[in-house]
């Protein structure tokens, strides 16, 4: 584990303690439990560690949906702005590219260690004027046109509003949108996807697991079947990238913002750069 990843996990629990302000003894027990977990599981992938840490948090803080308010807020903000961005997409020279870029920009809406600030709208506008650092949208569009069925892996609330806009722009007849099995950080669940109406534009399923990522070995049979049988995987967010970057699926695209230095280094970009990239046999080939 890189030292940056260790500090990322610690920042997560610090933010939760600051948010919920538990009794000192509860906070102390929580902190030391997480330190012990990390110390004993240094070889675990970061998404799996994050899963265990958030399970601990739910127990110590007596809350099964730690970011419920933030999730609703993010969805509400983006839903109110949806007509504006829909117009931007439809009136742009290349609606597909614009919608794909917005879906990447939505990845800034994160309440974990790399928390978004309160002014989500201004951050979106700022990123909208930046270029993609890695841009494989032409290849992605070509694969969408060829695919008989597509599995789209969702990530965060708020962000999923832009995913909906991108799905509508694709105009593909057979897309399945996958969400988390239970609340974790501000990642989208079935309830959240239904709130923004993704169920109105495509099929929506749960992956059956509570990782802030997609960890195939722990997902439901329904999800694994959908994943293995998909002609094309569109994977949103850094968490999904971390879980799937070594997957052998032959046709998988990652759309994300590189939110930390380890992932930025792996991708050969700078922190906070936007990326649309096709996976080729794991991270060493990226």
Residue frames as qw, qx, qy, qz and C-alpha x, y, z in Angstrom:
[[0.000, 0.887, 0.463, 0.000, 0.00, 0.00, 0.00],
 [0.366, 0.470, -0.042, 0.802, 1.32, 3.42, -0.92],
 [0.223, -0.259, -0.536, 0.772, 1.49, 5.88, 1.96],
 [0.248, -0.037, -0.156, -0.955, -0.96, 8.18, 0.16],
 [0.564, -0.269, -0.666, -0.407, -3.56, 5.41, 0.24],
 [0.453, -0.302, -0.699, 0.463, -3.09, 4.92, 3.98],
 [0.046, -0.204, -0.256, 0.944, -3.63, 8.62, 4.65],
 [0.370, -0.141, -0.464, -0.792, -6.66, 8.58, 2.34],
 [0.549, -0.373, -0.745, -0.066, -8.34, 5.93, 4.51],
 [0.355, -0.329, -0.525, 0.700, -7.49, 7.91, 7.65],
 [0.104, 0.022, -0.071, -0.992, -8.93, 11.14, 6.19],
 [0.451, -0.307, -0.657, -0.521, -12.14, 9.26, 5.52],
 [0.524, -0.483, -0.671, 0.206, -12.66, 8.34, 9.16],
 [0.237, -0.218, -0.257, 0.911, -11.59, 11.81, 10.33],
 [0.235, -0.134, -0.318, -0.908, -14.29, 13.33, 8.12],
 [0.542, -0.400, -0.685, -0.278, -16.90, 10.91, 9.47],
 [0.470, -0.402, -0.564, 0.548, -15.98, 11.65, 13.07],
 [0.072, -0.115, -0.044, 0.990, -16.11, 15.37, 12.35],
 [0.355, -0.241, -0.507, -0.747, -19.51, 14.96, 10.72],
 [0.639, -0.435, -0.593, -0.227, -21.21, 12.77, 13.35],
 [0.092, -0.591, 0.447, -0.665, -19.29, 13.97, 16.44],
 [0.795, -0.302, -0.520, -0.083, -19.61, 10.74, 18.42],
 [0.655, -0.747, 0.111, -0.036, -18.74, 10.38, 22.09],
 [0.040, 0.798, -0.601, -0.016, -14.97, 10.50, 22.67],
 [0.551, -0.270, 0.787, -0.057, -14.81, 6.84, 23.65],
 [0.773, 0.470, 0.415, -0.098, -16.75, 5.82, 20.53],
 [0.435, 0.868, -0.231, -0.063, -14.48, 7.93, 18.33],
 [0.204, -0.673, 0.711, -0.010, -11.36, 6.48, 19.94],
 [0.694, -0.012, 0.717, -0.065, -12.57, 2.90, 19.53],
 [0.703, 0.673, 0.210, -0.099, -13.47, 3.58, 15.89],
 [0.241, 0.874, -0.418, -0.060, -10.10, 5.16, 15.07],
 [0.299, -0.528, 0.795, -0.020, -8.04, 2.39, 16.65],
 [0.769, 0.210, 0.591, -0.124, -10.20, -0.31, 15.07],
 [0.643, 0.763, -0.002, -0.072, -9.50, 1.16, 11.63],
 [0.035, 0.792, -0.610, -0.004, -5.76, 1.46, 12.31],
 [0.558, -0.257, 0.784, -0.086, -5.71, -2.19, 13.40],
 [0.785, 0.468, 0.382, -0.139, -7.67, -3.25, 10.31],
 [0.491, 0.834, -0.248, -0.045, -5.26, -1.49, 7.96],
 [0.187, -0.680, 0.707, -0.054, -2.18, -2.76, 9.81],
 [0.620, -0.095, 0.772, -0.100, -3.43, -6.35, 9.56],
 [0.675, 0.511, 0.532, 0.030, -4.52, -6.12, 5.92],
 [0.086, -0.689, 0.304, 0.652, -1.87, -4.14, 4.07],
 [0.188, -0.113, 0.817, 0.534, -2.08, -6.45, 1.07],
 [0.332, 0.603, 0.709, -0.154, -5.84, -6.01, 0.61],
 [0.252, 0.445, 0.406, 0.757, -6.85, -3.90, -2.42],
 [0.003, 0.006, 0.260, -0.966, -7.87, -0.40, -1.41],
 [0.517, -0.228, -0.331, -0.756, -11.52, -0.82, -2.49],
 [0.698, -0.289, -0.655, -0.015, -11.84, -3.86, -0.22],
 [0.371, -0.132, -0.507, 0.767, -10.25, -1.99, 2.69],
 [0.201, -0.120, -0.013, -0.972, -12.60, 0.92, 2.09],
 [0.628, -0.303, -0.557, -0.451, -15.54, -1.51, 2.21],
 [0.634, -0.296, -0.635, 0.328, -14.47, -2.88, 5.59],
 [0.203, -0.026, -0.304, 0.930, -13.80, 0.61, 6.98],
 [0.371, -0.192, -0.166, -0.893, -17.27, 1.83, 6.02],
 [0.682, -0.335, -0.627, -0.173, -18.86, -1.28, 7.51],
 [0.487, -0.211, -0.543, 0.651, -17.04, -0.44, 10.73],
 [0.027, -0.096, 0.062, -0.993, -18.21, 3.16, 10.50],
 [0.528, -0.343, -0.455, -0.630, -21.84, 2.10, 10.21],
 [0.688, -0.370, -0.604, 0.159, -21.51, 0.06, 13.41],
 [0.438, -0.179, -0.375, 0.797, -19.54, 2.59, 15.47],
 [0.079, 0.011, -0.012, -0.997, -21.65, 5.55, 14.33],
 [0.289, 0.386, 0.800, -0.357, -24.97, 3.65, 14.45],
 [0.435, 0.639, -0.009, -0.634, -25.93, 4.74, 10.94],
 [0.716, 0.138, 0.652, 0.207, -26.48, 2.53, 7.89],
 [0.487, 0.701, 0.336, 0.398, -26.53, 5.36, 5.33],
 [0.523, -0.461, -0.134, 0.704, -23.71, 7.68, 6.38],
 [0.144, -0.183, 0.269, 0.935, -24.04, 10.12, 3.49],
 [0.203, 0.595, 0.777, 0.043, -27.82, 10.15, 2.97],
 [0.055, 0.868, 0.213, -0.446, -28.10, 13.95, 3.13],
 [0.135, -0.569, 0.496, 0.642, -25.21, 14.52, 0.75],
 [0.271, 0.145, 0.870, 0.385, -26.64, 12.03, -1.73],
 [0.182, 0.756, 0.624, -0.082, -30.04, 13.72, -1.82],
 [0.053, -0.837, 0.034, 0.543, -28.46, 17.16, -2.06],
 [0.214, -0.364, 0.657, 0.625, -26.20, 16.20, -4.99],
 [0.236, 0.379, 0.845, 0.293, -29.06, 14.58, -6.90],
 [0.092, 0.839, 0.469, -0.259, -31.32, 17.58, -6.27],
 [0.115, -0.716, 0.242, 0.644, -28.71, 20.10, -7.47],
 [0.159, -0.195, 0.761, 0.598, -28.04, 18.25, -10.71],
 [0.204, 0.528, 0.818, 0.099, -31.70, 17.51, -11.38],
 [0.076, 0.859, 0.267, -0.430, -32.50, 21.23, -11.13],
 [0.032, -0.684, 0.429, 0.590, -29.69, 21.97, -13.58],
 [0.579, 0.122, 0.776, 0.219, -30.59, 19.10, -15.92],
 [0.493, 0.784, 0.376, -0.022, -32.56, 21.23, -18.45],
 [0.019, 0.918, -0.296, -0.263, -29.61, 23.63, -18.72],
 [0.330, -0.469, 0.766, 0.289, -27.06, 20.89, -19.40],
 [0.610, 0.368, 0.699, 0.060, -29.44, 19.02, -21.68],
 [0.393, 0.902, 0.119, -0.135, -29.65, 22.16, -23.82],
 [0.144, -0.784, 0.542, 0.267, -25.85, 22.52, -23.79],
 [0.520, -0.121, 0.820, 0.206, -25.49, 18.94, -25.02],
 [0.560, 0.567, 0.604, 0.015, -28.18, 19.15, -27.70],
 [0.305, 0.946, 0.036, -0.099, -26.91, 22.45, -29.09],
 [0.404, -0.653, 0.530, 0.360, -23.23, 21.48, -29.11],
 [0.447, 0.567, -0.554, -0.415, -21.38, 20.54, -32.29],
 [0.500, 0.155, -0.852, -0.016, -20.82, 17.03, -30.97],
 [0.672, -0.478, 0.045, -0.563, -23.58, 16.03, -28.51],
 [0.942, -0.115, -0.305, 0.086, -22.04, 12.60, -27.88],
 [0.561, 0.264, -0.392, 0.680, -18.67, 14.07, -26.87],
 [0.186, -0.504, 0.199, -0.820, -20.28, 16.77, -24.72],
 [0.818, -0.395, -0.079, -0.411, -22.48, 14.28, -22.88],
 [0.891, 0.001, -0.348, 0.292, -19.56, 11.89, -22.36],
 [0.336, 0.387, -0.355, 0.782, -17.42, 14.71, -21.00],
 [0.459, -0.508, 0.118, -0.719, -20.19, 15.79, -18.60],
 [0.924, -0.271, -0.237, -0.133, -20.49, 12.22, -17.35],
 [0.707, 0.133, -0.381, 0.580, -16.77, 12.35, -16.50],
 [0.011, 0.479, -0.224, 0.849, -17.08, 15.77, -14.87],
 [0.705, -0.501, -0.153, -0.479, -19.84, 14.43, -12.64],
 [0.842, -0.074, -0.456, 0.279, -17.19, 12.22, -11.04],
 [0.181, 0.424, -0.393, 0.796, -16.05, 15.21, -8.94],
 [0.594, -0.482, 0.021, -0.644, -19.12, 14.71, -6.71],
 [0.723, -0.006, -0.650, 0.234, -17.43, 12.61, -4.05],
 [0.452, -0.766, 0.122, -0.440, -17.80, 12.79, -0.27],
 [0.926, -0.188, -0.189, 0.268, -15.06, 10.35, 0.68],
 [0.623, -0.437, 0.020, 0.648, -11.47, 11.37, 1.35],
 [0.264, 0.044, 0.351, 0.897, -11.39, 13.54, -1.81],
 [0.128, 0.660, 0.658, -0.339, -14.49, 15.53, -0.89],
 [0.206, 0.586, 0.403, 0.672, -16.15, 17.92, -3.29],
 [0.069, -0.093, -0.356, 0.927, -16.65, 21.42, -1.90],
 [0.271, 0.504, 0.643, -0.510, -20.08, 22.94, -1.33],
 [0.377, 0.644, -0.093, -0.659, -20.20, 24.80, -4.65],
 [0.659, 0.100, 0.719, 0.194, -20.77, 21.83, -6.93],
 [0.531, 0.780, 0.330, -0.034, -22.21, 23.91, -9.78],
 [0.101, 0.930, -0.315, -0.161, -19.17, 26.18, -10.11],
 [0.465, -0.431, 0.744, 0.210, -16.82, 23.21, -10.03],
 [0.669, 0.387, 0.626, 0.103, -18.76, 21.59, -12.87],
 [0.382, 0.919, 0.069, -0.064, -18.57, 24.79, -14.91],
 [0.184, -0.809, 0.522, 0.197, -14.82, 25.02, -14.25],
 [0.557, -0.168, 0.787, 0.205, -14.17, 21.44, -15.37],
 [0.639, 0.621, 0.450, -0.065, -16.39, 21.92, -18.42],
 [0.319, 0.926, -0.179, -0.098, -13.84, 24.37, -19.82],
 [0.345, -0.587, 0.712, 0.169, -10.96, 21.91, -19.41],
 [0.643, 0.382, -0.562, -0.353, -9.90, 19.31, -21.95],
 [0.976, -0.190, 0.086, -0.069, -9.87, 15.58, -21.45],
 [0.246, -0.717, 0.625, 0.186, -6.30, 14.47, -20.80],
 [0.181, -0.082, 0.935, 0.292, -6.93, 11.08, -22.39],
 [0.557, 0.366, 0.129, -0.734, -9.73, 11.15, -24.94],
 [0.087, -0.044, 0.940, 0.328, -10.92, 7.91, -26.54],
 [0.492, 0.383, 0.416, -0.662, -14.48, 9.10, -27.15],
 [0.556, 0.420, -0.447, -0.562, -14.37, 8.26, -30.89],
 [0.279, 0.167, -0.946, -0.009, -13.42, 4.67, -30.03],
 [0.213, 0.183, 0.772, -0.571, -16.11, 4.56, -27.34],
 [0.550, 0.405, 0.066, -0.727, -18.77, 5.82, -29.75],
 [0.491, 0.349, -0.702, -0.381, -17.75, 3.22, -32.31],
 [0.139, 0.033, -0.967, 0.212, -18.02, 0.42, -29.75],
 [0.373, 0.279, 0.533, -0.706, -21.43, 1.66, -28.59],
 [0.584, 0.407, -0.244, -0.658, -22.68, 1.55, -32.17],
 [0.470, 0.268, -0.821, -0.181, -21.45, -2.04, -32.55],
 [0.069, -0.092, 0.878, -0.464, -22.57, -3.38, -29.17],
 [0.424, -0.380, -0.713, -0.409, -25.78, -5.41, -28.89],
 [0.585, -0.731, -0.346, -0.060, -25.84, -4.88, -25.12],
 [0.273, 0.573, -0.356, 0.685, -24.05, -2.45, -22.81],
 [0.624, -0.588, -0.456, 0.237, -23.42, -2.57, -19.07],
 [0.121, 0.719, -0.127, 0.673, -22.94, 0.90, -17.58],
 [0.619, -0.327, -0.563, 0.439, -21.40, 0.93, -14.09],
 [0.148, -0.886, -0.127, -0.420, -22.61, 3.90, -12.05],
 [0.487, 0.130, -0.509, 0.698, -20.67, 5.57, -9.29],
 [0.131, -0.196, -0.505, 0.830, -21.80, 8.59, -7.25],
 [0.102, 0.782, 0.596, -0.151, -25.08, 10.37, -6.61],
 [0.061, 0.838, -0.086, -0.536, -25.35, 13.65, -8.51],
 [0.098, -0.421, 0.747, 0.504, -22.97, 12.17, -11.06],
 [0.324, 0.248, 0.907, 0.105, -25.69, 9.72, -12.07],
 [0.361, 0.764, 0.304, -0.440, -27.80, 12.61, -13.38],
 [0.197, 0.705, -0.491, -0.473, -25.11, 13.21, -16.01],
 [0.242, -0.112, 0.947, 0.177, -24.98, 9.45, -16.61],
 [0.439, 0.554, 0.663, -0.247, -28.68, 9.59, -17.42],
 [0.323, 0.821, -0.082, -0.464, -28.07, 12.43, -19.89],
 [0.016, -0.514, 0.778, 0.362, -25.25, 10.45, -21.52],
 [0.358, 0.151, 0.921, 0.002, -27.41, 7.33, -21.78],
 [0.445, 0.715, 0.415, -0.344, -30.18, 9.34, -23.42],
 [0.209, 0.786, -0.363, -0.455, -27.67, 10.84, -25.86],
 [0.271, -0.277, 0.886, 0.255, -26.36, 7.38, -26.82],
 [0.705, 0.262, -0.091, -0.652, -29.81, 6.36, -28.10],
 [0.254, 0.227, -0.937, -0.075, -28.95, 2.69, -27.58],
 [0.708, -0.255, -0.293, -0.589, -31.81, 0.25, -27.04],
 [0.902, -0.242, -0.355, 0.027, -30.13, -2.24, -24.68],
 [0.214, 0.536, -0.510, 0.638, -28.31, -0.62, -21.75],
 [0.708, -0.544, -0.447, 0.060, -28.22, -1.92, -18.19],
 [0.017, 0.733, -0.328, 0.596, -27.17, 0.52, -15.45],
 [0.754, -0.248, -0.563, 0.230, -25.60, -1.04, -12.33],
 [0.228, -0.774, 0.220, -0.549, -25.48, 0.48, -8.85],
 [0.079, 0.346, -0.822, 0.445, -24.20, -0.57, -5.41],
 [0.478, -0.306, -0.817, -0.100, -25.98, -3.22, -3.37],
 [0.442, -0.733, -0.452, 0.250, -26.09, -1.13, -0.18],
 [0.031, 0.989, -0.043, 0.142, -25.22, 2.45, 0.81],
 [0.760, -0.277, 0.033, 0.587, -21.50, 3.20, 0.93],
 [0.240, -0.206, 0.109, 0.942, -20.07, 6.74, 0.87],
 [0.413, 0.489, 0.155, -0.753, -22.24, 8.70, -1.60],
 [0.007, -0.109, 0.870, 0.481, -22.33, 5.92, -4.18],
 [0.583, 0.024, -0.174, -0.793, -25.65, 5.36, -5.92],
 [0.300, 0.070, 0.932, -0.192, -28.05, 2.57, -4.95],
 [0.073, 0.441, 0.813, 0.373, -31.30, 1.49, -6.61],
 [0.092, -0.802, -0.501, 0.314, -33.22, 4.09, -4.61],
 [0.169, -0.641, 0.159, 0.732, -30.90, 6.87, -5.78],
 [0.154, -0.022, 0.723, 0.674, -31.03, 5.78, -9.43],
 [0.015, 0.610, 0.775, 0.163, -34.81, 5.71, -9.32],
 [0.136, -0.753, -0.297, 0.571, -34.86, 9.18, -7.74],
 [0.024, -0.554, 0.332, 0.763, -33.20, 10.69, -10.81],
 [0.726, 0.489, 0.127, -0.467, -35.20, 8.59, -13.28],
 [0.036, 0.480, -0.813, -0.326, -32.52, 6.32, -14.70],
 [0.390, 0.152, 0.901, -0.113, -35.06, 3.49, -14.48],
 [0.518, 0.676, 0.296, -0.433, -37.10, 5.42, -17.03],
 [0.400, 0.762, -0.388, -0.329, -34.36, 5.33, -19.67],
 [0.522, 0.370, -0.767, -0.034, -32.81, 1.87, -19.17],
 [0.850, -0.333, -0.407, -0.023, -32.80, -1.26, -17.04],
 [0.095, -0.720, 0.501, -0.471, -31.26, -0.77, -13.57],
 [0.883, -0.204, -0.421, 0.045, -29.75, -3.53, -11.41],
 [0.474, -0.806, 0.341, -0.100, -27.82, -3.77, -8.16],
 [0.511, 0.507, -0.688, 0.092, -24.37, -5.35, -8.10],
 [0.855, -0.349, -0.368, -0.107, -25.32, -6.95, -4.78],
 [0.728, -0.161, -0.315, 0.587, -22.33, -5.67, -2.79],
 [0.220, -0.954, -0.195, 0.069, -21.45, -2.65, -0.66],
 [0.629, -0.204, 0.157, 0.733, -17.97, -1.78, -1.91],
 [0.175, 0.849, 0.012, -0.499, -17.33, 1.76, -3.22],
 [0.032, 0.484, -0.748, -0.454, -16.15, -0.05, -6.33],
 [0.899, 0.171, -0.145, -0.377, -16.97, -3.08, -8.45],
 [0.206, -0.466, 0.858, -0.068, -15.35, -6.20, -6.99],
 [0.651, 0.134, -0.548, -0.507, -16.52, -8.98, -9.29],
 [0.397, 0.065, -0.900, 0.167, -15.71, -11.83, -6.92],
 [0.034, 0.207, 0.713, -0.669, -18.20, -10.49, -4.35],
 [0.388, 0.125, -0.135, -0.903, -21.00, -9.34, -6.66],
 [0.717, 0.167, 0.491, -0.466, -24.36, -11.03, -7.17],
 [0.536, 0.116, 0.778, 0.308, -24.89, -13.76, -9.76],
 [0.396, 0.816, 0.419, -0.040, -27.22, -11.43, -11.68],
 [0.029, 0.933, -0.227, -0.278, -24.52, -8.79, -11.93],
 [0.424, -0.433, 0.713, 0.352, -21.71, -11.21, -12.80],
 [0.557, 0.393, 0.705, 0.195, -23.82, -12.65, -15.61],
 [0.294, 0.930, 0.201, -0.085, -24.57, -9.16, -16.92],
 [0.195, -0.825, 0.426, 0.315, -20.88, -8.23, -16.72],
 [0.495, -0.223, 0.771, 0.332, -19.59, -11.35, -18.46],
 [0.483, 0.485, 0.702, 0.195, -22.23, -11.21, -21.21],
 [0.153, 0.896, 0.111, -0.403, -21.96, -7.50, -21.97],
 [0.722, 0.533, 0.152, 0.413, -20.52, -6.57, -25.35],
 [0.285, 0.576, -0.162, 0.749, -19.33, -3.32, -23.83],
 [0.511, -0.607, -0.463, 0.396, -18.62, -2.14, -20.27],
 [0.126, 0.718, -0.041, 0.683, -18.73, 1.59, -19.51],
 [0.647, -0.415, -0.489, 0.412, -17.17, 1.99, -16.07],
 [0.024, -0.859, -0.045, -0.509, -17.62, 5.30, -14.26],
 [0.479, -0.834, 0.152, -0.227, -15.38, 6.67, -11.56],
 [0.166, 0.645, -0.713, 0.220, -12.06, 6.04, -9.88],
 [0.603, -0.268, 0.650, -0.378, -13.49, 3.46, -7.49],
 [0.907, 0.312, 0.211, -0.189, -14.72, 1.25, -10.32],
 [0.537, 0.718, -0.438, 0.070, -11.40, 1.72, -12.09],
 [0.173, -0.574, 0.746, -0.291, -9.50, 0.48, -9.03],
 [0.731, -0.064, 0.599, -0.321, -11.70, -2.58, -8.81],
 [0.838, 0.437, 0.314, -0.092, -11.66, -3.48, -12.49],
 [0.202, 0.846, -0.412, -0.271, -8.36, -2.22, -13.91],
 [0.138, -0.401, 0.892, 0.155, -6.99, -5.77, -14.04],
 [0.736, 0.287, 0.491, -0.367, -10.19, -7.29, -15.39],
 [0.336, -0.133, 0.774, 0.521, -9.84, -9.40, -18.51],
 [0.485, 0.675, 0.499, -0.245, -13.09, -8.18, -20.07],
 [0.582, 0.150, 0.449, 0.661, -12.18, -7.54, -23.71],
 [0.117, 0.556, 0.361, 0.739, -14.17, -4.35, -24.23],
 [0.432, -0.716, -0.457, 0.303, -14.13, -2.03, -21.24],
 [0.255, 0.619, 0.004, 0.743, -13.91, 1.77, -21.10],
 [0.445, -0.504, -0.485, 0.560, -13.10, 3.78, -17.99],
 [0.057, 0.735, 0.188, 0.649, -14.48, 7.30, -17.57],
 [0.626, -0.618, -0.354, 0.320, -13.09, 9.09, -14.53],
 [0.041, 0.916, -0.248, 0.311, -11.26, 11.96, -12.89],
 [0.726, 0.091, -0.510, 0.451, -7.88, 10.96, -11.46],
 [0.407, -0.850, -0.125, -0.310, -8.50, 12.16, -7.91],
 [0.660, -0.690, 0.265, 0.133, -5.23, 11.11, -6.29],
 [0.085, 0.766, -0.590, -0.239, -1.55, 10.86, -7.18],
 [0.473, -0.189, 0.856, 0.090, -1.31, 7.03, -7.22],
 [0.614, 0.526, 0.587, -0.037, -4.07, 6.73, -9.83],
 [0.317, 0.912, -0.114, -0.236, -2.81, 9.76, -11.77],
 [0.183, -0.630, 0.718, 0.231, 0.68, 8.20, -11.85],
 [0.578, 0.083, 0.810, 0.047, -0.72, 4.88, -12.99],
 [0.545, 0.710, 0.445, -0.038, -2.58, 6.57, -15.84],
 [0.549, 0.079, 0.242, 0.796, 0.30, 8.88, -16.76],
 [0.007, -0.765, -0.326, -0.556, -1.73, 12.03, -16.10],
 [0.077, 0.296, -0.434, 0.847, -1.89, 14.77, -13.47],
 [0.021, -0.380, -0.795, 0.472, -4.14, 14.77, -10.42],
 [0.311, 0.594, 0.377, -0.639, -7.67, 16.00, -11.33],
 [0.167, 0.290, -0.629, -0.701, -7.21, 15.25, -15.02],
 [0.763, 0.243, 0.294, -0.522, -10.22, 13.83, -16.88],
 [0.092, -0.329, 0.890, 0.302, -9.88, 10.53, -18.69],
 [0.869, 0.244, 0.151, -0.404, -11.84, 8.38, -21.15],
 [0.024, 0.575, -0.808, -0.131, -9.72, 5.30, -21.71],
 [0.915, 0.069, -0.281, -0.281, -10.09, 1.78, -23.06],
 [0.641, -0.543, 0.539, -0.064, -8.63, -0.92, -20.85],
 [0.738, 0.469, -0.478, -0.086, -6.02, -3.22, -22.33],
 [0.842, -0.006, -0.499, 0.204, -5.09, -6.24, -20.20],
 [0.667, -0.583, -0.305, 0.349, -4.71, -4.51, -16.85],
 [0.162, -0.961, -0.007, 0.224, -2.82, -1.47, -15.49],
 [0.539, -0.448, 0.447, 0.556, 0.65, -2.29, -16.81],
 [0.429, 0.328, 0.625, 0.564, -0.68, -1.91, -20.34],
 [0.070, 0.906, 0.397, -0.126, -2.34, 1.46, -19.67]]
